[in-house]
């Protein structure tokens, strides 16, 4: 699997989960950028496990409103 495929699949998993759970809020473009940024940073550090990438992006997105409001 190429890095591009890994990135896309990890994003799709995270996006579908957040969308189906009703956790996606605000501008979808901003949410997509946030999720991809998290995945990209982990991939730059060498992470290649798809579920770990997607789950970390989900967790970061969940915590995002708490960090913004804090």
PDB file of N, CA, C and O in Angstrom, chain B, residues numbered from 101:
ATOM      1  N   UNK B 101       0.841  -1.179   0.000  1.00  0.00           N
ATOM      2  CA  UNK B 101       0.000   0.000   0.000  1.00  0.00           C
ATOM      3  C   UNK B 101       0.886   1.243   0.000  1.00  0.00           C
ATOM      4  O   UNK B 101       1.844   1.336   0.768  1.00  0.00           O
ATOM      5  N   UNK B 102       0.557   2.187  -0.864  1.00  0.00           N
ATOM      6  CA  UNK B 102       1.330   3.424  -0.921  1.00  0.00           C
ATOM      7  C   UNK B 102       0.917   4.359   0.218  1.00  0.00           C
ATOM      8  O   UNK B 102      -0.129   4.179   0.841  1.00  0.00           O
ATOM      9  N   UNK B 103       1.752   5.349   0.472  1.00  0.00           N
ATOM     10  CA  UNK B 103       1.430   6.333   1.506  1.00  0.00           C
ATOM     11  C   UNK B 103       0.142   7.085   1.165  1.00  0.00           C
ATOM     12  O   UNK B 103      -0.648   7.402   2.055  1.00  0.00           O
ATOM     13  N   UNK B 104      -0.066   7.367  -0.107  1.00  0.00           N
ATOM     14  CA  UNK B 104      -1.276   8.062  -0.528  1.00  0.00           C
ATOM     15  C   UNK B 104      -2.514   7.231  -0.234  1.00  0.00           C
ATOM     16  O   UNK B 104      -3.519   7.758   0.245  1.00  0.00           O
ATOM     17  N   UNK B 105      -2.448   5.943  -0.516  1.00  0.00           N
ATOM     18  CA  UNK B 105      -3.573   5.046  -0.227  1.00  0.00           C
ATOM     19  C   UNK B 105      -3.802   4.929   1.270  1.00  0.00           C
ATOM     20  O   UNK B 105      -4.942   4.963   1.733  1.00  0.00           O
ATOM     21  N   UNK B 106      -2.726   4.792   2.026  1.00  0.00           N
ATOM     22  CA  UNK B 106      -2.819   4.694   3.482  1.00  0.00           C
ATOM     23  C   UNK B 106      -3.461   5.946   4.064  1.00  0.00           C
ATOM     24  O   UNK B 106      -4.331   5.862   4.931  1.00  0.00           O
ATOM     25  N   UNK B 107      -3.031   7.099   3.585  1.00  0.00           N
ATOM     26  CA  UNK B 107      -3.581   8.382   4.050  1.00  0.00           C
ATOM     27  C   UNK B 107      -5.072   8.468   3.740  1.00  0.00           C
ATOM     28  O   UNK B 107      -5.871   8.849   4.595  1.00  0.00           O
ATOM     29  N   UNK B 108      -5.436   8.113   2.521  1.00  0.00           N
ATOM     30  CA  UNK B 108      -6.837   8.183   2.107  1.00  0.00           C
ATOM     31  C   UNK B 108      -7.712   7.215   2.899  1.00  0.00           C
ATOM     32  O   UNK B 108      -8.812   7.577   3.317  1.00  0.00           O
ATOM     33  N   UNK B 109      -7.240   5.998   3.105  1.00  0.00           N
ATOM     34  CA  UNK B 109      -8.019   5.011   3.845  1.00  0.00           C
ATOM     35  C   UNK B 109      -8.165   5.407   5.306  1.00  0.00           C
ATOM     36  O   UNK B 109      -9.241   5.251   5.884  1.00  0.00           O
ATOM     37  N   UNK B 110      -7.108   5.911   5.903  1.00  0.00           N
ATOM     38  CA  UNK B 110      -7.163   6.349   7.301  1.00  0.00           C
ATOM     39  C   UNK B 110      -8.140   7.504   7.452  1.00  0.00           C
ATOM     40  O   UNK B 110      -8.913   7.556   8.408  1.00  0.00           O
ATOM     41  N   UNK B 111      -8.099   8.430   6.500  1.00  0.00           N
ATOM     42  CA  UNK B 111      -9.026   9.559   6.528  1.00  0.00           C
ATOM     43  C   UNK B 111     -10.467   9.069   6.399  1.00  0.00           C
ATOM     44  O   UNK B 111     -11.340   9.512   7.145  1.00  0.00           O
ATOM     45  N   UNK B 112     -10.719   8.165   5.462  1.00  0.00           N
ATOM     46  CA  UNK B 112     -12.078   7.655   5.244  1.00  0.00           C
ATOM     47  C   UNK B 112     -12.640   6.995   6.500  1.00  0.00           C
ATOM     48  O   UNK B 112     -13.803   7.205   6.844  1.00  0.00           O
ATOM     49  N   UNK B 113     -11.833   6.210   7.175  1.00  0.00           N
ATOM     50  CA  UNK B 113     -12.278   5.545   8.396  1.00  0.00           C
ATOM     51  C   UNK B 113     -12.653   6.587   9.451  1.00  0.00           C
ATOM     52  O   UNK B 113     -13.717   6.509  10.065  1.00  0.00           O
ATOM     53  N   UNK B 114     -11.767   7.561   9.649  1.00  0.00           N
ATOM     54  CA  UNK B 114     -12.020   8.600  10.653  1.00  0.00           C
ATOM     55  C   UNK B 114     -13.251   9.425  10.281  1.00  0.00           C
ATOM     56  O   UNK B 114     -14.098   9.693  11.132  1.00  0.00           O
ATOM     57  N   UNK B 115     -13.351   9.823   9.025  1.00  0.00           N
ATOM     58  CA  UNK B 115     -14.452  10.668   8.581  1.00  0.00           C
ATOM     59  C   UNK B 115     -15.793   9.951   8.738  1.00  0.00           C
ATOM     60  O   UNK B 115     -16.751  10.520   9.260  1.00  0.00           O
ATOM     61  N   UNK B 116     -15.852   8.704   8.286  1.00  0.00           N
ATOM     62  CA  UNK B 116     -17.108   7.948   8.385  1.00  0.00           C
ATOM     63  C   UNK B 116     -17.541   7.790   9.841  1.00  0.00           C
ATOM     64  O   UNK B 116     -18.720   7.938  10.160  1.00  0.00           O
ATOM     65  N   UNK B 117     -16.591   7.491  10.718  1.00  0.00           N
ATOM     66  CA  UNK B 117     -16.932   7.327  12.131  1.00  0.00           C
ATOM     67  C   UNK B 117     -17.478   8.640  12.706  1.00  0.00           C
ATOM     68  O   UNK B 117     -18.533   8.662  13.341  1.00  0.00           O
ATOM     69  N   UNK B 118     -16.748   9.721  12.474  1.00  0.00           N
ATOM     70  CA  UNK B 118     -17.162  11.011  13.032  1.00  0.00           C
ATOM     71  C   UNK B 118     -18.494  11.469  12.447  1.00  0.00           C
ATOM     72  O   UNK B 118     -19.321  12.044  13.155  1.00  0.00           O
ATOM     73  N   UNK B 119     -18.699  11.217  11.165  1.00  0.00           N
ATOM     74  CA  UNK B 119     -19.950  11.611  10.515  1.00  0.00           C
ATOM     75  C   UNK B 119     -21.123  10.798  11.050  1.00  0.00           C
ATOM     76  O   UNK B 119     -22.161  11.361  11.398  1.00  0.00           O
ATOM     77  N   UNK B 120     -20.966   9.502  11.114  1.00  0.00           N
ATOM     78  CA  UNK B 120     -22.052   8.634  11.578  1.00  0.00           C
ATOM     79  C   UNK B 120     -22.374   8.836  13.046  1.00  0.00           C
ATOM     80  O   UNK B 120     -23.516   8.649  13.467  1.00  0.00           O
ATOM     81  N   UNK B 121     -21.378   9.216  13.825  1.00  0.00           N
ATOM     82  CA  UNK B 121     -21.612   9.417  15.255  1.00  0.00           C
ATOM     83  C   UNK B 121     -22.145  10.814  15.562  1.00  0.00           C
ATOM     84  O   UNK B 121     -22.497  11.108  16.704  1.00  0.00           O
ATOM     85  N   UNK B 122     -22.204  11.672  14.548  1.00  0.00           N
ATOM     86  CA  UNK B 122     -22.706  13.022  14.748  1.00  0.00           C
ATOM     87  C   UNK B 122     -21.701  13.971  15.371  1.00  0.00           C
ATOM     88  O   UNK B 122     -22.071  15.052  15.829  1.00  0.00           O
ATOM     89  N   UNK B 123     -20.443  13.585  15.394  1.00  0.00           N
ATOM     90  CA  UNK B 123     -19.422  14.412  16.025  1.00  0.00           C
ATOM     91  C   UNK B 123     -18.826  15.472  15.101  1.00  0.00           C
ATOM     92  O   UNK B 123     -18.145  16.384  15.569  1.00  0.00           O
ATOM     93  N   UNK B 124     -19.075  15.361  13.789  1.00  0.00           N
ATOM     94  CA  UNK B 124     -18.563  16.377  12.867  1.00  0.00           C
ATOM     95  C   UNK B 124     -19.362  17.658  13.064  1.00  0.00           C
ATOM     96  O   UNK B 124     -20.582  17.671  12.905  1.00  0.00           O
ATOM     97  N   UNK B 125     -18.677  18.710  13.405  1.00  0.00           N
ATOM     98  CA  UNK B 125     -19.344  19.980  13.631  1.00  0.00           C
ATOM     99  C   UNK B 125     -18.667  21.068  12.811  1.00  0.00           C
ATOM    100  O   UNK B 125     -17.510  20.931  12.413  1.00  0.00           O
ATOM    101  N   UNK B 126     -19.388  22.133  12.566  1.00  0.00           N
ATOM    102  CA  UNK B 126     -18.804  23.272  11.865  1.00  0.00           C
ATOM    103  C   UNK B 126     -18.533  23.000  10.401  1.00  0.00           C
ATOM    104  O   UNK B 126     -19.179  22.161   9.773  1.00  0.00           O
ATOM    105  N   UNK B 127     -17.571  23.723   9.874  1.00  0.00           N
ATOM    106  CA  UNK B 127     -17.188  23.647   8.471  1.00  0.00           C
ATOM    107  C   UNK B 127     -16.500  22.317   8.155  1.00  0.00           C
ATOM    108  O   UNK B 127     -15.504  21.964   8.787  1.00  0.00           O
ATOM    109  N   UNK B 128     -17.028  21.591   7.189  1.00  0.00           N
ATOM    110  CA  UNK B 128     -16.455  20.284   6.851  1.00  0.00           C
ATOM    111  C   UNK B 128     -15.055  20.401   6.273  1.00  0.00           C
ATOM    112  O   UNK B 128     -14.229  19.510   6.476  1.00  0.00           O
ATOM    113  N   UNK B 129     -14.777  21.469   5.566  1.00  0.00           N
ATOM    114  CA  UNK B 129     -13.423  21.651   5.009  1.00  0.00           C
ATOM    115  C   UNK B 129     -12.403  21.781   6.134  1.00  0.00           C
ATOM    116  O   UNK B 129     -11.313  21.213   6.067  1.00  0.00           O
ATOM    117  N   UNK B 130     -12.766  22.530   7.157  1.00  0.00           N
ATOM    118  CA  UNK B 130     -11.874  22.710   8.312  1.00  0.00           C
ATOM    119  C   UNK B 130     -11.689  21.385   9.061  1.00  0.00           C
ATOM    120  O   UNK B 130     -10.582  21.059   9.490  1.00  0.00           O
ATOM    121  N   UNK B 131     -12.766  20.637   9.213  1.00  0.00           N
ATOM    122  CA  UNK B 131     -12.687  19.338   9.884  1.00  0.00           C
ATOM    123  C   UNK B 131     -11.791  18.377   9.104  1.00  0.00           C
ATOM    124  O   UNK B 131     -10.975  17.668   9.692  1.00  0.00           O
ATOM    125  N   UNK B 132     -11.944  18.356   7.788  1.00  0.00           N
ATOM    126  CA  UNK B 132     -11.120  17.478   6.947  1.00  0.00           C
ATOM    127  C   UNK B 132      -9.648  17.859   7.059  1.00  0.00           C
ATOM    128  O   UNK B 132      -8.778  16.993   7.149  1.00  0.00           O
ATOM    129  N   UNK B 133      -9.382  19.153   7.052  1.00  0.00           N
ATOM    130  CA  UNK B 133      -8.000  19.627   7.185  1.00  0.00           C
ATOM    131  C   UNK B 133      -7.402  19.199   8.530  1.00  0.00           C
ATOM    132  O   UNK B 133      -6.249  18.773   8.597  1.00  0.00           O
ATOM    133  N   UNK B 134      -8.192  19.316   9.590  1.00  0.00           N
ATOM    134  CA  UNK B 134      -7.728  18.931  10.919  1.00  0.00           C
ATOM    135  C   UNK B 134      -7.385  17.441  10.974  1.00  0.00           C
ATOM    136  O   UNK B 134      -6.332  17.057  11.482  1.00  0.00           O
ATOM    137  N   UNK B 135      -8.285  16.609  10.447  1.00  0.00           N
ATOM    138  CA  UNK B 135      -8.086  15.159  10.460  1.00  0.00           C
ATOM    139  C   UNK B 135      -6.855  14.780   9.635  1.00  0.00           C
ATOM    140  O   UNK B 135      -6.020  13.997  10.087  1.00  0.00           O
ATOM    141  N   UNK B 136      -6.744  15.332   8.430  1.00  0.00           N
ATOM    142  CA  UNK B 136      -5.595  15.018   7.575  1.00  0.00           C
ATOM    143  C   UNK B 136      -4.286  15.505   8.189  1.00  0.00           C
ATOM    144  O   UNK B 136      -3.257  14.842   8.058  1.00  0.00           O
ATOM    145  N   UNK B 137      -4.315  16.639   8.847  1.00  0.00           N
ATOM    146  CA  UNK B 137      -3.115  17.155   9.490  1.00  0.00           C
ATOM    147  C   UNK B 137      -2.617  16.183  10.561  1.00  0.00           C
ATOM    148  O   UNK B 137      -1.419  15.919  10.664  1.00  0.00           O
ATOM    149  N   UNK B 138      -3.539  15.661  11.345  1.00  0.00           N
ATOM    150  CA  UNK B 138      -3.166  14.701  12.387  1.00  0.00           C
ATOM    151  C   UNK B 138      -2.578  13.433  11.775  1.00  0.00           C
ATOM    152  O   UNK B 138      -1.556  12.930  12.242  1.00  0.00           O
ATOM    153  N   UNK B 139      -3.219  12.922  10.738  1.00  0.00           N
ATOM    154  CA  UNK B 139      -2.727  11.714  10.060  1.00  0.00           C
ATOM    155  C   UNK B 139      -1.355  11.977   9.448  1.00  0.00           C
ATOM    156  O   UNK B 139      -0.446  11.158   9.582  1.00  0.00           O
ATOM    157  N   UNK B 140      -1.206  13.105   8.783  1.00  0.00           N
ATOM    158  CA  UNK B 140       0.070  13.446   8.145  1.00  0.00           C
ATOM    159  C   UNK B 140       1.215  13.540   9.154  1.00  0.00           C
ATOM    160  O   UNK B 140       2.315  13.046   8.905  1.00  0.00           O
ATOM    161  N   UNK B 141       0.946  14.175  10.287  1.00  0.00           N
ATOM    162  CA  UNK B 141       2.002  14.309  11.302  1.00  0.00           C
ATOM    163  C   UNK B 141       2.454  12.947  11.819  1.00  0.00           C
ATOM    164  O   UNK B 141       3.643  12.727  12.046  1.00  0.00           O
ATOM    165  N   UNK B 142       1.512  12.044  12.003  1.00  0.00           N
ATOM    166  CA  UNK B 142       1.877  10.715  12.483  1.00  0.00           C
ATOM    167  C   UNK B 142       2.636   9.928  11.409  1.00  0.00           C
ATOM    168  O   UNK B 142       3.574   9.193  11.718  1.00  0.00           O
ATOM    169  N   UNK B 143       2.230  10.084  10.163  1.00  0.00           N
ATOM    170  CA  UNK B 143       2.924   9.393   9.078  1.00  0.00           C
ATOM    171  C   UNK B 143       4.349   9.915   8.913  1.00  0.00           C
ATOM    172  O   UNK B 143       5.261   9.151   8.598  1.00  0.00           O
ATOM    173  N   UNK B 144       4.539  11.213   9.127  1.00  0.00           N
ATOM    174  CA  UNK B 144       5.889  11.780   9.054  1.00  0.00           C
ATOM    175  C   UNK B 144       6.801  11.202  10.134  1.00  0.00           C
ATOM    176  O   UNK B 144       8.017  11.135   9.958  1.00  0.00           O
ATOM    177  N   UNK B 145       6.208  10.787  11.244  1.00  0.00           N
ATOM    178  CA  UNK B 145       6.983  10.165  12.320  1.00  0.00           C
ATOM    179  C   UNK B 145       7.166   8.665  12.093  1.00  0.00           C
ATOM    180  O   UNK B 145       7.799   7.984  12.900  1.00  0.00           O
ATOM    181  N   UNK B 146       6.602   8.144  10.976  1.00  0.00           N
ATOM    182  CA  UNK B 146       6.837   6.755  10.629  1.00  0.00           C
ATOM    183  C   UNK B 146       5.688   5.801  10.884  1.00  0.00           C
ATOM    184  O   UNK B 146       5.821   4.605  10.624  1.00  0.00           O
ATOM    185  N   UNK B 147       4.575   6.285  11.380  1.00  0.00           N
ATOM    186  CA  UNK B 147       3.440   5.408  11.663  1.00  0.00           C
ATOM    187  C   UNK B 147       2.787   4.953  10.357  1.00  0.00           C
ATOM    188  O   UNK B 147       2.523   5.766   9.472  1.00  0.00           O
ATOM    189  N   UNK B 148       2.528   3.639  10.242  1.00  0.00           N
ATOM    190  CA  UNK B 148       1.931   3.082   9.032  1.00  0.00           C
ATOM    191  C   UNK B 148       0.735   2.174   9.334  1.00  0.00           C
ATOM    192  O   UNK B 148       0.221   1.515   8.430  1.00  0.00           O
ATOM    193  N   UNK B 149       0.294   2.132  10.569  1.00  0.00           N
ATOM    194  CA  UNK B 149      -0.871   1.306  10.911  1.00  0.00           C
ATOM    195  C   UNK B 149      -2.139   2.124  10.700  1.00  0.00           C
ATOM    196  O   UNK B 149      -2.378   3.122  11.379  1.00  0.00           O
ATOM    197  N   UNK B 150      -2.936   1.680   9.750  1.00  0.00           N
ATOM    198  CA  UNK B 150      -4.123   2.428   9.317  1.00  0.00           C
ATOM    199  C   UNK B 150      -5.094   2.716  10.457  1.00  0.00           C
ATOM    200  O   UNK B 150      -5.550   3.850  10.602  1.00  0.00           O
ATOM    201  N   UNK B 151      -5.411   1.727  11.252  1.00  0.00           N
ATOM    202  CA  UNK B 151      -6.375   1.945  12.339  1.00  0.00           C
ATOM    203  C   UNK B 151      -5.818   2.852  13.431  1.00  0.00           C
ATOM    204  O   UNK B 151      -6.560   3.626  14.035  1.00  0.00           O
ATOM    205  N   UNK B 152      -4.541   2.760  13.679  1.00  0.00           N
ATOM    206  CA  UNK B 152      -3.945   3.655  14.667  1.00  0.00           C
ATOM    207  C   UNK B 152      -4.001   5.099  14.163  1.00  0.00           C
ATOM    208  O   UNK B 152      -4.291   6.015  14.932  1.00  0.00           O
ATOM    209  N   UNK B 153      -3.726   5.300  12.883  1.00  0.00           N
ATOM    210  CA  UNK B 153      -3.802   6.637  12.299  1.00  0.00           C
ATOM    211  C   UNK B 153      -5.219   7.199  12.384  1.00  0.00           C
ATOM    212  O   UNK B 153      -5.419   8.341  12.796  1.00  0.00           O
ATOM    213  N   UNK B 154      -6.191   6.390  11.993  1.00  0.00           N
ATOM    214  CA  UNK B 154      -7.574   6.880  12.005  1.00  0.00           C
ATOM    215  C   UNK B 154      -8.081   7.095  13.423  1.00  0.00           C
ATOM    216  O   UNK B 154      -8.755   8.090  13.689  1.00  0.00           O
ATOM    217  N   UNK B 155      -7.773   6.191  14.333  1.00  0.00           N
ATOM    218  CA  UNK B 155      -8.231   6.346  15.720  1.00  0.00           C
ATOM    219  C   UNK B 155      -7.595   7.555  16.399  1.00  0.00           C
ATOM    220  O   UNK B 155      -8.251   8.251  17.174  1.00  0.00           O
ATOM    221  N   UNK B 156      -6.332   7.803  16.115  1.00  0.00           N
ATOM    222  CA  UNK B 156      -5.670   8.983  16.691  1.00  0.00           C
ATOM    223  C   UNK B 156      -6.296  10.266  16.154  1.00  0.00           C
ATOM    224  O   UNK B 156      -6.448  11.238  16.894  1.00  0.00           O
ATOM    225  N   UNK B 157      -6.658  10.274  14.879  1.00  0.00           N
ATOM    226  CA  UNK B 157      -7.312  11.443  14.294  1.00  0.00           C
ATOM    227  C   UNK B 157      -8.696  11.659  14.923  1.00  0.00           C
ATOM    228  O   UNK B 157      -9.095  12.792  15.191  1.00  0.00           O
ATOM    229  N   UNK B 158      -9.412  10.569  15.150  1.00  0.00           N
ATOM    230  CA  UNK B 158     -10.730  10.653  15.795  1.00  0.00           C
ATOM    231  C   UNK B 158     -10.591  11.214  17.201  1.00  0.00           C
ATOM    232  O   UNK B 158     -11.318  12.130  17.586  1.00  0.00           O
ATOM    233  N   UNK B 159      -9.661  10.667  17.962  1.00  0.00           N
ATOM    234  CA  UNK B 159      -9.450  11.140  19.335  1.00  0.00           C
ATOM    235  C   UNK B 159      -9.049  12.610  19.366  1.00  0.00           C
ATOM    236  O   UNK B 159      -9.542  13.372  20.197  1.00  0.00           O
ATOM    237  N   UNK B 160      -8.157  13.011  18.463  1.00  0.00           N
ATOM    238  CA  UNK B 160      -7.732  14.410  18.415  1.00  0.00           C
ATOM    239  C   UNK B 160      -8.906  15.312  18.068  1.00  0.00           C
ATOM    240  O   UNK B 160      -9.041  16.400  18.630  1.00  0.00           O
ATOM    241  N   UNK B 161      -9.747  14.875  17.158  1.00  0.00           N
ATOM    242  CA  UNK B 161     -10.909  15.682  16.782  1.00  0.00           C
ATOM    243  C   UNK B 161     -11.897  15.786  17.935  1.00  0.00           C
ATOM    244  O   UNK B 161     -12.470  16.850  18.168  1.00  0.00           O
ATOM    245  N   UNK B 162     -12.097  14.705  18.647  1.00  0.00           N
ATOM    246  CA  UNK B 162     -12.991  14.729  19.816  1.00  0.00           C
ATOM    247  C   UNK B 162     -12.504  15.712  20.875  1.00  0.00           C
ATOM    248  O   UNK B 162     -13.305  16.417  21.489  1.00  0.00           O
ATOM    249  N   UNK B 163     -11.200  15.759  21.087  1.00  0.00           N
ATOM    250  CA  UNK B 163     -10.634  16.641  22.099  1.00  0.00           C
ATOM    251  C   UNK B 163     -10.561  18.094  21.631  1.00  0.00           C
ATOM    252  O   UNK B 163     -10.453  19.003  22.454  1.00  0.00           O
ATOM    253  N   UNK B 164     -10.618  18.313  20.349  1.00  0.00           N
ATOM    254  CA  UNK B 164     -10.468  19.643  19.795  1.00  0.00           C
ATOM    255  C   UNK B 164     -11.398  20.678  20.410  1.00  0.00           C
ATOM    256  O   UNK B 164     -10.913  21.732  20.822  1.00  0.00           O
ATOM    257  N   UNK B 165     -12.706  20.443  20.498  1.00  0.00           N
ATOM    258  CA  UNK B 165     -13.576  21.463  21.106  1.00  0.00           C
ATOM    259  C   UNK B 165     -13.216  21.765  22.558  1.00  0.00           C
ATOM    260  O   UNK B 165     -13.346  22.904  23.006  1.00  0.00           O
ATOM    261  N   UNK B 166     -12.770  20.759  23.285  1.00  0.00           N
ATOM    262  CA  UNK B 166     -12.381  20.958  24.682  1.00  0.00           C
ATOM    263  C   UNK B 166     -11.162  21.877  24.747  1.00  0.00           C
ATOM    264  O   UNK B 166     -11.093  22.767  25.595  1.00  0.00           O
ATOM    265  N   UNK B 167     -10.215  21.659  23.859  1.00  0.00           N
ATOM    266  CA  UNK B 167      -9.002  22.475  23.862  1.00  0.00           C
ATOM    267  C   UNK B 167      -9.285  23.911  23.407  1.00  0.00           C
ATOM    268  O   UNK B 167      -8.679  24.850  23.921  1.00  0.00           O
ATOM    269  N   UNK B 168     -10.186  24.084  22.462  1.00  0.00           N
ATOM    270  CA  UNK B 168     -10.529  25.414  21.967  1.00  0.00           C
ATOM    271  C   UNK B 168     -11.265  26.213  23.032  1.00  0.00           C
ATOM    272  O   UNK B 168     -11.037  27.413  23.180  1.00  0.00           O
ATOM    273  N   UNK B 169     -12.144  25.553  23.771  1.00  0.00           N
ATOM    274  CA  UNK B 169     -12.951  26.238  24.787  1.00  0.00           C
ATOM    275  C   UNK B 169     -12.221  26.417  26.118  1.00  0.00           C
ATOM    276  O   UNK B 169     -12.678  27.167  26.980  1.00  0.00           O
ATOM    277  N   UNK B 170     -11.104  25.740  26.286  1.00  0.00           N
ATOM    278  CA  UNK B 170     -10.405  25.788  27.569  1.00  0.00           C
ATOM    279  C   UNK B 170      -9.719  27.116  27.796  1.00  0.00           C
ATOM    280  O   UNK B 170      -9.085  27.315  28.832  1.00  0.00           O
TER     281      UNK B 170
END
